[in-house]
Amino acid sequence: MRFLPLFPELVRQLFREPATNRFPAKYLPPTVTGFLHDVAAGRARLTPPVPTPPEFRGKIAYARDSCIGCGLCTKICPSHAIELLPTKKIRIWIDQCIFCSQCTSICPKSSLTMSPEFLLADEDRYSEDLIVE
């Protein structure tokens, strides 16, 4: 009987519109170039991206020049996604980050901020897009 509190929410979600949109098109086209030709001809349309709210916590932005290398961000990070380098600068592993924003709150120089960027999928966890230096 522990599931009864979840039941009303389950019923509500069955009749609501999805909170996400299909990106970048409603259905996956056979070829990207063919799809772009269809968009140019007016036979297909791109779905616009979802706007992010003002306090959205996306990918961490790092202002390397203002960082003093104090290491407070590495100590407070619950997922150990921030590494202090020997040069007194940091490396952020985005694939480990849980986007809690604790590092941005503790940074004395405001070198870390949360950007609105949220498209972070990649095949390689060591790609340049998933490592912030």
Backbone as JSON Lines, residues from 0, in Angstrom:
{"i":0,"aa":"M","n":[0.81,-1.21,0.0],"ca":[0.0,0.0,0.0],"c":[0.85,1.27,0.0]}
{"i":1,"aa":"R","n":[2.17,1.12,-0.08],"ca":[3.04,2.29,-0.09],"c":[2.9,3.05,-1.4]}
{"i":2,"aa":"F","n":[2.35,2.46,-2.43],"ca":[2.29,3.09,-3.74],"c":[1.07,3.99,-3.92]}
{"i":3,"aa":"L","n":[0.14,3.94,-2.99],"ca":[-1.08,4.74,-3.14],"c":[-0.82,6.24,-3.22]}
{"i":4,"aa":"P","n":[0.14,6.83,-2.48],"ca":[0.38,8.27,-2.65],"c":[0.86,8.64,-4.05]}
{"i":5,"aa":"L","n":[1.49,7.72,-4.76],"ca":[1.97,8.0,-6.11],"c":[0.88,7.89,-7.17]}
{"i":6,"aa":"F","n":[-0.18,7.2,-6.86],"ca":[-1.22,6.94,-7.84],"c":[-1.87,8.21,-8.4]}
{"i":7,"aa":"P","n":[-2.26,9.2,-7.58],"ca":[-2.85,10.43,-8.17],"c":[-1.9,11.14,-9.13]}
{"i":8,"aa":"E","n":[-0.62,11.19,-8.79],"ca":[0.35,11.83,-9.69],"c":[0.48,11.04,-10.99]}
{"i":9,"aa":"L","n":[0.46,9.75,-10.92],"ca":[0.52,8.91,-12.11],"c":[-0.65,9.19,-13.04]}
{"i":10,"aa":"V","n":[-1.84,9.3,-12.49],"ca":[-3.03,9.57,-13.31],"c":[-2.93,10.96,-13.93]}
{"i":11,"aa":"R","n":[-2.46,11.96,-13.17],"ca":[-2.31,13.32,-13.71],"c":[-1.33,13.34,-14.88]}
{"i":12,"aa":"Q","n":[-0.22,12.63,-14.75],"ca":[0.8,12.63,-15.79],"c":[0.33,11.93,-17.07]}
{"i":13,"aa":"L","n":[-0.61,11.03,-16.96],"ca":[-1.12,10.35,-18.15],"c":[-1.86,11.3,-19.09]}
{"i":14,"aa":"F","n":[-2.43,12.37,-18.54],"ca":[-3.24,13.28,-19.35],"c":[-2.58,14.63,-19.6]}
{"i":15,"aa":"R","n":[-1.36,14.82,-19.19],"ca":[-0.64,16.07,-19.42],"c":[0.21,15.99,-20.67]}
{"i":16,"aa":"E","n":[0.49,17.17,-21.23],"ca":[1.43,17.26,-22.35],"c":[2.84,16.97,-21.82]}
{"i":17,"aa":"P","n":[3.71,16.4,-22.63],"ca":[5.09,16.17,-22.18],"c":[5.78,17.5,-21.86]}
{"i":18,"aa":"A","n":[6.68,17.49,-20.9],"ca":[7.4,18.7,-20.5],"c":[8.57,18.98,-21.43]}
{"i":19,"aa":"T","n":[8.88,18.07,-22.32],"ca":[10.01,18.25,-23.24],"c":[9.49,18.43,-24.65]}
{"i":20,"aa":"N","n":[10.36,18.9,-25.54],"ca":[9.98,18.96,-26.94],"c":[10.93,18.09,-27.75]}
{"i":21,"aa":"R","n":[10.49,17.73,-28.92],"ca":[11.33,16.91,-29.8],"c":[12.36,17.82,-30.43]}
{"i":22,"aa":"F","n":[13.6,17.38,-30.44],"ca":[14.68,18.25,-30.9],"c":[15.57,17.49,-31.85]}
{"i":23,"aa":"P","n":[15.93,18.02,-32.99],"ca":[15.54,19.3,-33.59],"c":[14.32,19.19,-34.48]}
{"i":24,"aa":"A","n":[13.79,18.01,-34.7],"ca":[12.61,17.85,-35.55],"c":[11.66,16.87,-34.88]}
{"i":25,"aa":"K","n":[10.44,16.83,-35.36],"ca":[9.46,15.95,-34.74],"c":[9.85,14.48,-34.89]}
{"i":26,"aa":"Y","n":[10.32,14.11,-36.04],"ca":[10.77,12.74,-36.26],"c":[12.14,12.76,-36.9]}
{"i":27,"aa":"L","n":[12.93,11.74,-36.64],"ca":[14.28,11.67,-37.18],"c":[14.21,11.5,-38.7]}
{"i":28,"aa":"P","n":[14.85,12.39,-39.45],"ca":[14.82,12.28,-40.91],"c":[15.79,11.21,-41.39]}
{"i":29,"aa":"P","n":[15.59,10.7,-42.61],"ca":[16.5,9.69,-43.16],"c":[17.92,10.23,-43.34]}
{"i":30,"aa":"T","n":[18.02,11.48,-43.82],"ca":[19.34,12.12,-43.96],"c":[19.24,13.56,-43.47]}
{"i":31,"aa":"V","n":[20.3,14.06,-42.9],"ca":[20.31,15.43,-42.4],"c":[20.27,16.43,-43.55]}
{"i":32,"aa":"T","n":[21.04,16.17,-44.59],"ca":[21.05,17.11,-45.72],"c":[19.69,17.16,-46.41]}
{"i":33,"aa":"G","n":[19.04,16.02,-46.54],"ca":[17.7,16.0,-47.12],"c":[16.71,16.76,-46.26]}
{"i":34,"aa":"F","n":[16.85,16.62,-44.96],"ca":[15.98,17.35,-44.04],"c":[16.2,18.85,-44.15]}
{"i":35,"aa":"L","n":[17.46,19.29,-44.25],"ca":[17.74,20.72,-44.38],"c":[17.19,21.27,-45.69]}
{"i":36,"aa":"H","n":[17.22,20.48,-46.75],"ca":[16.61,20.9,-48.01],"c":[15.09,21.04,-47.85]}
{"i":37,"aa":"D","n":[14.48,20.1,-47.11],"ca":[13.04,20.19,-46.85],"c":[12.69,21.42,-46.02]}
{"i":38,"aa":"V","n":[13.53,21.77,-45.06],"ca":[13.31,22.97,-44.26],"c":[13.4,24.21,-45.14]}
{"i":39,"aa":"A","n":[14.41,24.25,-46.0],"ca":[14.58,25.4,-46.9],"c":[13.4,25.53,-47.87]}
{"i":40,"aa":"A","n":[12.84,24.41,-48.28],"ca":[11.71,24.43,-49.21],"c":[10.38,24.63,-48.5]}
{"i":41,"aa":"G","n":[10.36,24.59,-47.18],"ca":[9.12,24.79,-46.43],"c":[8.32,23.52,-46.21]}
{"i":42,"aa":"R","n":[8.87,22.35,-46.54],"ca":[8.17,21.08,-46.35],"c":[8.35,20.51,-44.95]}
{"i":43,"aa":"A","n":[9.3,21.04,-44.2],"ca":[9.55,20.59,-42.82],"c":[9.93,21.82,-42.0]}
{"i":44,"aa":"R","n":[9.84,21.68,-40.7],"ca":[10.23,22.81,-39.86],"c":[11.04,22.31,-38.67]}
{"i":45,"aa":"L","n":[11.94,23.17,-38.24],"ca":[12.73,22.88,-37.05],"c":[11.92,23.23,-35.81]}
{"i":46,"aa":"T","n":[12.04,22.42,-34.79],"ca":[11.41,22.74,-33.52],"c":[12.37,23.63,-32.75]}
{"i":47,"aa":"P","n":[11.93,24.8,-32.3],"ca":[12.85,25.69,-31.59],"c":[13.27,25.09,-30.25]}
{"i":48,"aa":"P","n":[14.47,25.42,-29.79],"ca":[14.92,24.89,-28.51],"c":[14.11,25.48,-27.35]}
{"i":49,"aa":"V","n":[14.07,24.75,-26.27],"ca":[13.36,25.2,-25.07],"c":[14.18,26.3,-24.42]}
{"i":50,"aa":"P","n":[13.57,27.46,-24.11],"ca":[14.33,28.51,-23.42],"c":[14.64,28.08,-21.98]}
{"i":51,"aa":"T","n":[15.81,28.43,-21.51],"ca":[16.18,28.06,-20.15],"c":[15.74,29.16,-19.18]}
{"i":52,"aa":"P","n":[15.31,28.79,-17.98],"ca":[14.92,29.79,-16.99],"c":[16.13,30.59,-16.51]}
{"i":53,"aa":"P","n":[15.92,31.75,-15.89],"ca":[17.04,32.61,-15.48],"c":[18.04,31.94,-14.53]}
{"i":54,"aa":"E","n":[17.6,31.12,-13.62],"ca":[18.5,30.49,-12.65],"c":[18.87,29.06,-13.04]}
{"i":55,"aa":"F","n":[18.84,28.75,-14.32],"ca":[19.14,27.41,-14.81],"c":[20.6,27.06,-14.54]}
{"i":56,"aa":"R","n":[20.83,25.83,-14.08],"ca":[22.2,25.39,-13.79],"c":[22.66,24.44,-14.89]}
{"i":57,"aa":"G","n":[23.34,25.0,-15.88],"ca":[23.86,24.22,-16.99],"c":[25.35,23.95,-16.8]}
{"i":58,"aa":"K","n":[26.05,23.82,-17.9],"ca":[27.49,23.53,-17.88],"c":[28.24,24.64,-17.14]}
{"i":59,"aa":"I","n":[29.23,24.25,-16.35],"ca":[30.01,25.22,-15.58],"c":[30.92,26.01,-16.52]}
{"i":60,"aa":"A","n":[30.93,27.33,-16.33],"ca":[31.85,28.2,-17.06],"c":[32.97,28.58,-16.09]}
{"i":61,"aa":"Y","n":[34.21,28.57,-16.57],"ca":[35.38,28.8,-15.72],"c":[36.19,29.96,-16.27]}
{"i":62,"aa":"A","n":[36.34,31.01,-15.46],"ca":[37.18,32.16,-15.83],"c":[38.58,31.9,-15.27]}
{"i":63,"aa":"R","n":[39.42,31.3,-16.07],"ca":[40.75,30.85,-15.64],"c":[41.62,32.0,-15.13]}
{"i":64,"aa":"D","n":[41.51,33.17,-15.75],"ca":[42.37,34.29,-15.38],"c":[42.08,34.82,-13.97]}
{"i":65,"aa":"S","n":[40.84,34.76,-13.54],"ca":[40.51,35.3,-12.21],"c":[40.66,34.26,-11.09]}
{"i":66,"aa":"C","n":[40.88,33.0,-11.44],"ca":[41.04,31.93,-10.44],"c":[42.35,32.11,-9.68]}
{"i":67,"aa":"I","n":[42.28,32.02,-8.34],"ca":[43.49,32.16,-7.51],"c":[44.04,30.81,-7.06]}
{"i":68,"aa":"G","n":[43.37,29.74,-7.42],"ca":[43.86,28.4,-7.1],"c":[43.73,28.02,-5.64]}
{"i":69,"aa":"C","n":[42.72,28.54,-4.95],"ca":[42.55,28.26,-3.52],"c":[42.11,26.82,-3.25]}
{"i":70,"aa":"G","n":[41.43,26.2,-4.2],"ca":[41.01,24.81,-4.06],"c":[39.73,24.6,-3.27]}
{"i":71,"aa":"L","n":[39.04,25.66,-2.89],"ca":[37.79,25.5,-2.15],"c":[36.75,24.72,-2.96]}
{"i":72,"aa":"C","n":[36.72,24.96,-4.26],"ca":[35.75,24.27,-5.11],"c":[35.99,22.76,-5.11]}
{"i":73,"aa":"T","n":[37.25,22.35,-5.08],"ca":[37.56,20.91,-5.08],"c":[37.13,20.26,-3.77]}
{"i":74,"aa":"K","n":[37.19,21.02,-2.69],"ca":[36.82,20.47,-1.39],"c":[35.32,20.35,-1.2]}
{"i":75,"aa":"I","n":[34.56,21.27,-1.81],"ca":[33.11,21.27,-1.59],"c":[32.35,20.42,-2.61]}
{"i":76,"aa":"C","n":[32.98,20.09,-3.72],"ca":[32.29,19.34,-4.78],"c":[31.91,17.94,-4.29]}
{"i":77,"aa":"P","n":[30.6,17.63,-4.19],"ca":[30.19,16.32,-3.68],"c":[30.49,15.16,-4.63]}
{"i":78,"aa":"S","n":[30.63,15.45,-5.91],"ca":[30.88,14.37,-6.87],"c":[32.34,14.27,-7.28]}
{"i":79,"aa":"H","n":[33.2,15.08,-6.68],"ca":[34.64,15.08,-6.97],"c":[34.9,15.29,-8.46]}
{"i":80,"aa":"A","n":[34.15,16.22,-9.05],"ca":[34.28,16.5,-10.48],"c":[35.33,17.56,-10.77]}
{"i":81,"aa":"I","n":[35.87,18.2,-9.72],"ca":[36.84,19.27,-9.91],"c":[38.2,18.82,-9.38]}
{"i":82,"aa":"E","n":[39.2,19.0,-10.21],"ca":[40.56,18.58,-9.88],"c":[41.47,19.81,-9.85]}
{"i":83,"aa":"L","n":[42.26,19.96,-8.79],"ca":[43.22,21.06,-8.69],"c":[44.51,20.62,-9.36]}
{"i":84,"aa":"L","n":[44.93,21.37,-10.35],"ca":[46.14,21.04,-11.1],"c":[47.38,21.62,-10.42]}
{"i":85,"aa":"P","n":[48.57,21.12,-10.71],"ca":[49.8,21.66,-10.11],"c":[50.03,23.14,-10.43]}
{"i":86,"aa":"T","n":[49.41,23.63,-11.48],"ca":[49.57,25.04,-11.86],"c":[48.64,25.96,-11.07]}
{"i":87,"aa":"K","n":[47.97,25.42,-10.04],"ca":[47.01,26.15,-9.21],"c":[45.77,26.58,-10.0]}
{"i":88,"aa":"K","n":[45.45,25.85,-11.03],"ca":[44.22,26.04,-11.79],"c":[43.42,24.75,-11.67]}
{"i":89,"aa":"I","n":[42.19,24.76,-12.14],"ca":[41.34,23.58,-11.96],"c":[40.94,22.96,-13.3]}
{"i":90,"aa":"R","n":[40.55,21.7,-13.22],"ca":[39.97,20.97,-14.36],"c":[38.63,20.42,-13.87]}
{"i":91,"aa":"I","n":[37.59,20.65,-14.66],"ca":[36.25,20.18,-14.28],"c":[35.83,19.08,-15.25]}
{"i":92,"aa":"W","n":[35.47,17.94,-14.69],"ca":[35.01,16.79,-15.47],"c":[33.48,16.87,-15.51]}
{"i":93,"aa":"I","n":[32.94,17.35,-16.62],"ca":[31.51,17.58,-16.75],"c":[30.72,16.27,-16.63]}
{"i":94,"aa":"D","n":[31.28,15.16,-17.07],"ca":[30.56,13.9,-16.99],"c":[30.36,13.44,-15.55]}
{"i":95,"aa":"Q","n":[31.12,13.97,-14.59],"ca":[30.95,13.62,-13.18],"c":[30.13,14.66,-12.43]}
{"i":96,"aa":"C","n":[30.01,15.86,-12.99],"ca":[29.34,16.98,-12.33],"c":[27.85,16.68,-12.15]}
{"i":97,"aa":"I","n":[27.31,17.04,-10.98],"ca":[25.87,16.87,-10.73],"c":[25.15,18.21,-10.77]}
{"i":98,"aa":"F","n":[25.83,19.27,-11.19],"ca":[25.25,20.6,-11.4],"c":[24.57,21.14,-10.15]}
{"i":99,"aa":"C","n":[25.2,20.92,-9.0],"ca":[24.63,21.39,-7.74],"c":[24.92,22.86,-7.48]}
{"i":100,"aa":"S","n":[25.92,23.42,-8.13],"ca":[26.3,24.83,-8.05],"c":[26.96,25.21,-6.73]}
{"i":101,"aa":"Q","n":[27.4,24.24,-5.94],"ca":[28.09,24.57,-4.69],"c":[29.43,25.22,-4.97]}
{"i":102,"aa":"C","n":[30.1,24.82,-6.04],"ca":[31.4,25.41,-6.38],"c":[31.26,26.88,-6.74]}
{"i":103,"aa":"T","n":[30.18,27.24,-7.41],"ca":[29.99,28.64,-7.78],"c":[29.68,29.49,-6.56]}
{"i":104,"aa":"S","n":[29.04,28.9,-5.57],"ca":[28.7,29.65,-4.36],"c":[29.91,29.9,-3.48]}
{"i":105,"aa":"I","n":[30.86,28.97,-3.45],"ca":[32.0,29.09,-2.54],"c":[33.19,29.82,-3.15]}
{"i":106,"aa":"C","n":[33.24,29.97,-4.46],"ca":[34.39,30.59,-5.12],"c":[34.53,32.06,-4.7]}
{"i":107,"aa":"P","n":[35.66,32.43,-4.06],"ca":[35.82,33.81,-3.58],"c":[36.0,34.84,-4.69]}
{"i":108,"aa":"K","n":[36.4,34.42,-5.86],"ca":[36.63,35.33,-6.99],"c":[35.55,35.22,-8.07]}
{"i":109,"aa":"S","n":[34.52,34.43,-7.82],"ca":[33.44,34.2,-8.8],"c":[33.99,33.74,-10.15]}
{"i":110,"aa":"S","n":[34.99,32.88,-10.09],"ca":[35.58,32.34,-11.32],"c":[34.72,31.24,-11.94]}
{"i":111,"aa":"L","n":[33.82,30.68,-11.16],"ca":[32.94,29.62,-11.64],"c":[31.51,30.14,-11.69]}
{"i":112,"aa":"T","n":[30.86,29.92,-12.82],"ca":[29.45,30.29,-12.98],"c":[28.73,29.16,-13.71]}
{"i":113,"aa":"M","n":[27.44,29.13,-13.55],"ca":[26.63,28.13,-14.24],"c":[26.08,28.76,-15.52]}
{"i":114,"aa":"S","n":[26.42,28.18,-16.66],"ca":[25.97,28.72,-17.94],"c":[24.62,28.09,-18.32]}
{"i":115,"aa":"P","n":[23.93,28.65,-19.31],"ca":[22.67,28.05,-19.75],"c":[22.85,26.87,-20.72]}
{"i":116,"aa":"E","n":[24.1,26.49,-21.0],"ca":[24.36,25.4,-21.95],"c":[23.97,24.06,-21.33]}
{"i":117,"aa":"F","n":[23.12,23.31,-22.03],"ca":[22.68,22.02,-21.49],"c":[22.79,20.86,-22.47]}
{"i":118,"aa":"L","n":[23.18,21.11,-23.68],"ca":[23.37,20.02,-24.65],"c":[24.78,19.47,-24.49]}
{"i":119,"aa":"L","n":[24.93,18.48,-23.63],"ca":[26.26,18.01,-23.24],"c":[26.53,16.56,-23.63]}
{"i":120,"aa":"A","n":[25.68,15.96,-24.41],"ca":[25.88,14.56,-24.78],"c":[27.08,14.4,-25.69]}
{"i":121,"aa":"D","n":[27.85,13.35,-25.45],"ca":[29.02,13.06,-26.28],"c":[29.34,11.58,-26.16]}
{"i":122,"aa":"E","n":[29.96,11.02,-27.19],"ca":[30.34,9.61,-27.17],"c":[31.58,9.38,-26.33]}
{"i":123,"aa":"D","n":[32.45,10.37,-26.24],"ca":[33.74,10.23,-25.57],"c":[33.75,11.06,-24.3]}
{"i":124,"aa":"R","n":[33.92,10.43,-23.15],"ca":[33.9,11.17,-21.9],"c":[35.12,12.06,-21.73]}
{"i":125,"aa":"Y","n":[36.14,11.88,-22.55],"ca":[37.35,12.71,-22.48],"c":[37.39,13.76,-23.6]}
{"i":126,"aa":"S","n":[36.26,14.02,-24.23],"ca":[36.24,15.02,-25.31],"c":[36.39,16.42,-24.72]}
{"i":127,"aa":"E","n":[36.79,17.36,-25.56],"ca":[37.0,18.74,-25.11],"c":[35.71,19.37,-24.6]}
{"i":128,"aa":"D","n":[34.57,18.92,-25.08],"ca":[33.29,19.48,-24.65],"c":[32.94,19.09,-23.22]}
{"i":129,"aa":"L","n":[33.48,17.99,-22.73],"ca":[33.14,17.51,-21.39],"c":[34.23,17.76,-20.36]}
{"i":130,"aa":"I","n":[35.25,18.52,-20.73],"ca":[36.32,18.89,-19.79],"c":[36.47,20.4,-19.85]}
{"i":131,"aa":"V","n":[36.37,21.05,-18.7],"ca":[36.52,22.51,-18.64],"c":[37.84,22.81,-17.97]}
{"i":132,"aa":"E","n":[38.69,23.58,-18.65],"ca":[39.99,23.97,-18.08],"c":[40.18,25.46,-18.25]}
